Amino acid sequence: MNEIIRIEIPVEAETARALADQRRRVAVGRLIDRMVRPKAADDPLAMVLELTSRAAQETGLTDQEIDAELAAYNAGRRG
């Protein structure tokens, strides 16, 4: 298993407040790992979409809520 190392990254105060949640920190850590060391077969766009979806679900959003947000966004763009 890979060793986990803690690092400090400067972020804005609002971001720091959001990262007070342990689940978000873990999700962001996975995102950084994959961004820094992507697998050769990974599609960067698919990876970002997968990680975004996983992070949203880990913060408590359901698929239905995500779909509703996307529909509202798309409706606003057409209006």
A tleap script that builds the chain and sets N, CA, C and O, in Angstrom:
source leaprc.protein.ff14SB
mol = sequence {
  NMET ASN GLU ILE ILE ARG ILE GLU ILE PRO
  VAL GLU ALA GLU THR ALA ARG ALA LEU ALA
  ASP GLN ARG ARG ARG VAL ALA VAL GLY ARG
  LEU ILE ASP ARG MET VAL ARG PRO LYS ALA
  ALA ASP ASP PRO LEU ALA MET VAL LEU GLU
  LEU THR SER ARG ALA ALA GLN GLU THR GLY
  LEU THR ASP GLN GLU ILE ASP ALA GLU LEU
  ALA ALA TYR ASN ALA GLY ARG ARG CGLY
}
set mol.1.N position { 0.838 -1.175 0.000 }
set mol.1.CA position { 0.000 0.000 0.000 }
set mol.1.C position { 0.882 1.237 0.000 }
set mol.1.O position { 1.947 1.243 0.618 }
set mol.2.N position { 0.444 2.292 -0.693 }
set mol.2.CA position { 1.206 3.531 -0.754 }
set mol.2.C position { 1.176 4.249 0.577 }
set mol.2.O position { 0.168 4.249 1.284 }
set mol.3.N position { 2.296 4.858 0.902 }
set mol.3.CA position { 2.380 5.642 2.129 }
set mol.3.C position { 1.663 6.975 1.927 }
set mol.3.O position { 1.810 7.604 0.879 }
set mol.4.N position { 0.901 7.403 2.906 }
set mol.4.CA position { 0.195 8.677 2.848 }
set mol.4.C position { 1.016 9.713 3.598 }
set mol.4.O position { 1.389 9.500 4.752 }
set mol.5.N position { 1.297 10.829 2.948 }
set mol.5.CA position { 2.076 11.917 3.521 }
set mol.5.C position { 1.195 13.162 3.563 }
set mol.5.O position { 0.488 13.453 2.598 }
set mol.6.N position { 1.231 13.884 4.654 }
set mol.6.CA position { 0.488 15.147 4.765 }
set mol.6.C position { 1.382 16.280 4.269 }
set mol.6.O position { 2.569 16.347 4.589 }
set mol.7.N position { 0.775 17.175 3.473 }
set mol.7.CA position { 1.478 18.354 2.978 }
set mol.7.C position { 0.605 19.574 3.226 }
set mol.7.O position { -0.591 19.448 3.491 }
set mol.8.N position { 1.200 20.741 3.141 }
set mol.8.CA position { 0.437 21.976 3.248 }
set mol.8.C position { 0.385 22.634 1.877 }
set mol.8.O position { 1.393 22.720 1.176 }
set mol.9.N position { -0.796 23.093 1.507 }
set mol.9.CA position { -0.992 23.796 0.241 }
set mol.9.C position { -1.729 25.087 0.562 }
set mol.9.O position { -2.800 25.048 1.167 }
set mol.10.N position { -1.174 26.236 0.168 }
set mol.10.CA position { -1.875 27.488 0.444 }
set mol.10.C position { -3.156 27.590 -0.391 }
set mol.10.O position { -3.147 27.370 -1.602 }
set mol.11.N position { -4.252 27.927 0.287 }
set mol.11.CA position { -5.547 28.108 -0.373 }
set mol.11.C position { -6.235 29.327 0.224 }
set mol.11.O position { -5.828 29.833 1.270 }
set mol.12.N position { -7.267 29.787 -0.441 }
set mol.12.CA position { -8.048 30.905 0.069 }
set mol.12.C position { -8.820 30.466 1.311 }
set mol.12.O position { -9.065 29.276 1.508 }
set mol.13.N position { -9.203 31.435 2.150 }
set mol.13.CA position { -9.879 31.145 3.415 }
set mol.13.C position { -11.161 30.340 3.208 }
set mol.13.O position { -11.435 29.412 3.969 }
set mol.14.N position { -11.945 30.683 2.191 }
set mol.14.CA position { -13.197 29.957 1.931 }
set mol.14.C position { -12.911 28.495 1.598 }
set mol.14.O position { -13.631 27.601 2.040 }
set mol.15.N position { -11.865 28.258 0.824 }
set mol.15.CA position { -11.476 26.889 0.484 }
set mol.15.C position { -11.055 26.137 1.738 }
set mol.15.O position { -11.430 24.980 1.927 }
set mol.16.N position { -10.279 26.791 2.594 }
set mol.16.CA position { -9.835 26.157 3.841 }
set mol.16.C position { -11.038 25.762 4.697 }
set mol.16.O position { -11.043 24.686 5.296 }
set mol.17.N position { -12.050 26.617 4.759 }
set mol.17.CA position { -13.251 26.295 5.535 }
set mol.17.C position { -13.951 25.069 4.945 }
set mol.17.O position { -14.410 24.198 5.685 }
set mol.18.N position { -14.031 25.003 3.632 }
set mol.18.CA position { -14.675 23.851 2.983 }
set mol.18.C position { -13.894 22.568 3.245 }
set mol.18.O position { -14.474 21.487 3.346 }
set mol.19.N position { -12.579 22.697 3.353 }
set mol.19.CA position { -11.738 21.520 3.567 }
set mol.19.C position { -11.636 21.130 5.038 }
set mol.19.O position { -10.875 20.227 5.385 }
set mol.20.N position { -12.383 21.790 5.895 }
set mol.20.CA position { -12.433 21.377 7.296 }
set mol.20.C position { -13.112 20.009 7.418 }
set mol.20.O position { -12.908 19.287 8.394 }
set mol.21.N position { -13.915 19.669 6.419 }
set mol.21.CA position { -14.611 18.378 6.373 }
set mol.21.C position { -13.623 17.291 5.927 }
set mol.21.O position { -13.047 17.384 4.843 }
set mol.22.N position { -13.430 16.273 6.753 }
set mol.22.CA position { -12.479 15.186 6.475 }
set mol.22.C position { -12.778 14.495 5.146 }
set mol.22.O position { -11.855 14.174 4.397 }
set mol.23.N position { -14.054 14.264 4.845 }
set mol.23.CA position { -14.402 13.574 3.591 }
set mol.23.C position { -13.957 14.375 2.382 }
set mol.23.O position { -13.486 13.810 1.395 }
set mol.24.N position { -14.105 15.689 2.458 }
set mol.24.CA position { -13.670 16.540 1.345 }
set mol.24.C position { -12.150 16.495 1.200 }
set mol.24.O position { -11.634 16.438 0.084 }
set mol.25.N position { -11.434 16.520 2.323 }
set mol.25.CA position { -9.966 16.465 2.241 }
set mol.25.C position { -9.508 15.169 1.591 }
set mol.25.O position { -8.590 15.169 0.771 }
set mol.26.N position { -10.146 14.070 1.955 }
set mol.26.CA position { -9.788 12.773 1.358 }
set mol.26.C position { -10.072 12.798 -0.138 }
set mol.26.O position { -9.250 12.338 -0.930 }
set mol.27.N position { -11.233 13.332 -0.537 }
set mol.27.CA position { -11.588 13.399 -1.958 }
set mol.27.C position { -10.609 14.280 -2.725 }
set mol.27.O position { -10.195 13.934 -3.831 }
set mol.28.N position { -10.240 15.414 -2.143 }
set mol.28.CA position { -9.287 16.321 -2.794 }
set mol.28.C position { -7.926 15.651 -2.895 }
set mol.28.O position { -7.238 15.803 -3.904 }
set mol.29.N position { -7.530 14.917 -1.873 }
set mol.29.CA position { -6.257 14.191 -1.917 }
set mol.29.C position { -6.217 13.191 -3.057 }
set mol.29.O position { -5.209 13.073 -3.754 }
set mol.30.N position { -7.330 12.462 -3.249 }
set mol.30.CA position { -7.391 11.506 -4.371 }
set mol.30.C position { -7.319 12.235 -5.704 }
set mol.30.O position { -6.651 11.780 -6.633 }
set mol.31.N position { -8.002 13.359 -5.797 }
set mol.31.CA position { -7.977 14.151 -7.026 }
set mol.31.C position { -6.554 14.598 -7.343 }
set mol.31.O position { -6.109 14.494 -8.486 }
set mol.32.N position { -5.844 15.093 -6.340 }
set mol.32.CA position { -4.468 15.546 -6.550 }
set mol.32.C position { -3.588 14.371 -6.957 }
set mol.32.O position { -2.784 14.492 -7.882 }
set mol.33.N position { -3.730 13.230 -6.273 }
set mol.33.CA position { -2.945 12.047 -6.648 }
set mol.33.C position { -3.133 11.703 -8.122 }
set mol.33.O position { -2.163 11.434 -8.831 }
set mol.34.N position { -4.370 11.712 -8.577 }
set mol.34.CA position { -4.648 11.330 -9.966 }
set mol.34.C position { -4.206 12.402 -10.957 }
set mol.34.O position { -3.832 12.090 -12.088 }
set mol.35.N position { -4.247 13.658 -10.535 }
set mol.35.CA position { -3.791 14.726 -11.428 }
set mol.35.C position { -2.278 14.686 -11.598 }
set mol.35.O position { -1.763 14.913 -12.693 }
set mol.36.N position { -1.572 14.398 -10.519 }
set mol.36.CA position { -0.115 14.398 -10.545 }
set mol.36.C position { 0.421 13.118 -11.178 }
set mol.36.O position { 1.423 13.144 -11.893 }
set mol.37.N position { -0.247 12.006 -10.912 }
set mol.37.CA position { 0.227 10.721 -11.424 }
set mol.37.C position { -0.882 9.989 -12.175 }
set mol.37.O position { -1.310 8.920 -11.739 }
set mol.38.N position { -1.357 10.539 -13.291 }
set mol.38.CA position { -2.431 9.845 -14.025 }
set mol.38.C position { -1.909 8.564 -14.664 }
set mol.38.O position { -0.741 8.470 -15.043 }
set mol.39.N position { -2.775 7.604 -14.773 }
set mol.39.CA position { -2.436 6.368 -15.478 }
set mol.39.C position { -2.463 6.656 -16.967 }
set mol.39.O position { -3.244 7.489 -17.426 }
set mol.40.N position { -1.622 5.979 -17.719 }
set mol.40.CA position { -1.517 6.226 -19.156 }
set mol.40.C position { -2.852 6.032 -19.866 }
set mol.40.O position { -3.144 6.723 -20.842 }
set mol.41.N position { -3.665 5.090 -19.377 }
set mol.41.CA position { -4.932 4.794 -20.046 }
set mol.41.C position { -6.048 5.749 -19.631 }
set mol.41.O position { -7.134 5.719 -20.211 }
set mol.42.N position { -5.794 6.591 -18.638 }
set mol.42.CA position { -6.841 7.493 -18.156 }
set mol.42.C position { -7.159 8.578 -19.178 }
set mol.42.O position { -6.262 9.167 -19.781 }
set mol.43.N position { -8.423 8.824 -19.356 }
set mol.43.CA position { -8.893 9.949 -20.147 }
set mol.43.C position { -9.059 11.107 -19.173 }
set mol.43.O position { -9.873 11.006 -18.256 }
set mol.44.N position { -8.316 12.212 -19.335 }
set mol.44.CA position { -8.381 13.306 -18.359 }
set mol.44.C position { -9.793 13.838 -18.131 }
set mol.44.O position { -10.158 14.124 -16.991 }
set mol.45.N position { -10.585 13.975 -19.173 }
set mol.45.CA position { -11.947 14.481 -19.004 }
set mol.45.C position { -12.799 13.488 -18.229 }
set mol.45.O position { -13.530 13.877 -17.318 }
set mol.46.N position { -12.714 12.221 -18.577 }
set mol.46.CA position { -13.477 11.201 -17.863 }
set mol.46.C position { -13.062 11.156 -16.397 }
set mol.46.O position { -13.901 10.982 -15.514 }
set mol.47.N position { -11.770 11.313 -16.144 }
set mol.47.CA position { -11.265 11.293 -14.780 }
set mol.47.C position { -11.847 12.448 -13.971 }
set mol.47.O position { -12.293 12.255 -12.840 }
set mol.48.N position { -11.843 13.648 -14.549 }
set mol.48.CA position { -12.372 14.812 -13.840 }
set mol.48.C position { -13.866 14.632 -13.567 }
set mol.48.O position { -14.338 14.944 -12.474 }
set mol.49.N position { -14.607 14.136 -14.545 }
set mol.49.CA position { -16.036 13.922 -14.355 }
set mol.49.C position { -16.301 12.875 -13.276 }
set mol.49.O position { -17.190 13.052 -12.443 }
set mol.50.N position { -15.545 11.803 -13.288 }
set mol.50.CA position { -15.709 10.754 -12.281 }
set mol.50.C position { -15.390 11.290 -10.887 }
set mol.50.O position { -16.142 11.059 -9.940 }
set mol.51.N position { -14.288 11.994 -10.766 }
set mol.51.CA position { -13.888 12.524 -9.462 }
set mol.51.C position { -14.857 13.580 -8.956 }
set mol.51.O position { -15.144 13.648 -7.761 }
set mol.52.N position { -15.355 14.397 -9.859 }
set mol.52.CA position { -16.334 15.412 -9.465 }
set mol.52.C position { -17.607 14.747 -8.968 }
set mol.52.O position { -18.168 15.151 -7.950 }
set mol.53.N position { -18.056 13.739 -9.680 }
set mol.53.CA position { -19.259 13.016 -9.271 }
set mol.53.C position { -19.044 12.340 -7.923 }
set mol.53.O position { -19.903 12.415 -7.045 }
set mol.54.N position { -17.917 11.690 -7.758 }
set mol.54.CA position { -17.628 11.003 -6.494 }
set mol.54.C position { -17.553 12.002 -5.336 }
set mol.54.O position { -18.095 11.753 -4.259 }
set mol.55.N position { -16.885 13.120 -5.560 }
set mol.55.CA position { -16.765 14.138 -4.508 }
set mol.55.C position { -18.141 14.686 -4.135 }
set mol.55.O position { -18.425 14.897 -2.956 }
set mol.56.N position { -18.996 14.917 -5.135 }
set mol.56.CA position { -20.344 15.418 -4.871 }
set mol.56.C position { -21.134 14.413 -4.043 }
set mol.56.O position { -21.826 14.790 -3.097 }
set mol.57.N position { -21.033 13.146 -4.394 }
set mol.57.CA position { -21.755 12.117 -3.655 }
set mol.57.C position { -21.211 11.966 -2.240 }
set mol.57.O position { -21.976 11.730 -1.305 }
set mol.58.N position { -19.898 12.100 -2.075 }
set mol.58.CA position { -19.300 11.984 -0.742 }
set mol.58.C position { -19.707 13.129 0.173 }
set mol.58.O position { -19.680 12.991 1.396 }
set mol.59.N position { -20.083 14.254 -0.412 }
set mol.59.CA position { -20.546 15.371 0.413 }
set mol.59.C position { -22.051 15.298 0.649 }
set mol.59.O position { -22.631 16.198 1.256 }
set mol.60.N position { -22.686 14.225 0.168 }
set mol.60.CA position { -24.090 14.006 0.472 }
set mol.60.C position { -25.062 14.265 -0.659 }
set mol.60.O position { -26.263 14.061 -0.484 }
set mol.61.N position { -24.589 14.706 -1.809 }
set mol.61.CA position { -25.498 14.941 -2.930 }
set mol.61.C position { -25.910 13.610 -3.556 }
set mol.61.O position { -25.098 12.694 -3.691 }
set mol.62.N position { -27.171 13.521 -3.931 }
set mol.62.CA position { -27.660 12.313 -4.610 }
set mol.62.C position { -27.560 12.510 -6.121 }
set mol.62.O position { -27.392 13.632 -6.599 }
set mol.63.N position { -27.664 11.421 -6.862 }
set mol.63.CA position { -27.664 11.522 -8.329 }
set mol.63.C position { -28.811 12.409 -8.806 }
set mol.63.O position { -28.659 13.166 -9.764 }
set mol.64.N position { -29.962 12.312 -8.132 }
set mol.64.CA position { -31.114 13.114 -8.518 }
set mol.64.C position { -30.833 14.602 -8.307 }
set mol.64.O position { -31.209 15.421 -9.146 }
set mol.65.N position { -30.182 14.963 -7.208 }
set mol.65.CA position { -29.850 16.365 -6.954 }
set mol.65.C position { -28.846 16.889 -7.975 }
set mol.65.O position { -28.951 18.025 -8.436 }
set mol.66.N position { -27.882 16.059 -8.319 }
set mol.66.CA position { -26.891 16.449 -9.324 }
set mol.66.C position { -27.569 16.653 -10.669 }
set mol.66.O position { -27.307 17.638 -11.359 }
set mol.67.N position { -28.449 15.712 -11.044 }
set mol.67.CA position { -29.179 15.845 -12.314 }
set mol.67.C position { -30.046 17.103 -12.330 }
set mol.67.O position { -30.142 17.780 -13.354 }
set mol.68.N position { -30.673 17.416 -11.201 }
set mol.68.CA position { -31.519 18.612 -11.117 }
set mol.68.C position { -30.675 19.873 -11.282 }
set mol.68.O position { -31.089 20.813 -11.961 }
set mol.69.N position { -29.503 19.897 -10.670 }
set mol.69.CA position { -28.612 21.053 -10.805 }
set mol.69.C position { -28.158 21.223 -12.257 }
set mol.69.O position { -28.126 22.338 -12.778 }
set mol.70.N position { -27.809 20.116 -12.900 }
set mol.70.CA position { -27.395 20.189 -14.306 }
set mol.70.C position { -28.545 20.670 -15.192 }
set mol.70.O position { -28.334 21.472 -16.101 }
set mol.71.N position { -29.759 20.182 -14.929 }
set mol.71.CA position { -30.918 20.597 -15.718 }
set mol.71.C position { -31.180 22.096 -15.522 }
set mol.71.O position { -31.475 22.802 -16.486 }
set mol.72.N position { -31.074 22.580 -14.283 }
set mol.72.CA position { -31.282 24.001 -14.026 }
set mol.72.C position { -30.208 24.845 -14.719 }
set mol.72.O position { -30.505 25.898 -15.283 }
set mol.73.N position { -28.988 24.384 -14.672 }
set mol.73.CA position { -27.905 25.092 -15.333 }
set mol.73.C position { -28.157 25.159 -16.847 }
set mol.73.O position { -28.051 26.221 -17.459 }
set mol.74.N position { -28.491 24.014 -17.431 }
set mol.74.CA position { -28.736 23.972 -18.875 }
set mol.74.C position { -29.936 24.824 -19.259 }
set mol.74.O position { -29.906 25.479 -20.301 }
set mol.75.N position { -30.984 24.837 -18.457 }
set mol.75.CA position { -32.157 25.654 -18.738 }
set mol.75.C position { -31.775 27.138 -18.694 }
set mol.75.O position { -32.240 27.921 -19.522 }
set mol.76.N position { -30.953 27.516 -17.757 }
set mol.76.CA position { -30.500 28.904 -17.661 }
set mol.76.C position { -29.681 29.343 -18.854 }
set mol.76.O position { -29.755 30.502 -19.262 }
set mol.77.N position { -28.904 28.440 -19.419 }
set mol.77.CA position { -28.077 28.750 -20.590 }
set mol.77.C position { -28.934 28.950 -21.827 }
set mol.77.O position { -28.572 29.720 -22.716 }
set mol.78.N position { -30.072 28.260 -21.892 }
set mol.78.CA position { -30.950 28.347 -23.058 }
set mol.78.C position { -31.874 29.551 -22.975 }
set mol.78.O position { -32.367 30.030 -23.996 }
set mol.79.N position { -32.113 30.048 -21.750 }
set mol.79.CA position { -33.101 31.096 -21.514 }
set mol.79.C position { -32.628 32.405 -21.940 }
set mol.79.O position { -33.348 33.395 -21.807 }
savepdb mol mol.pdb
quit
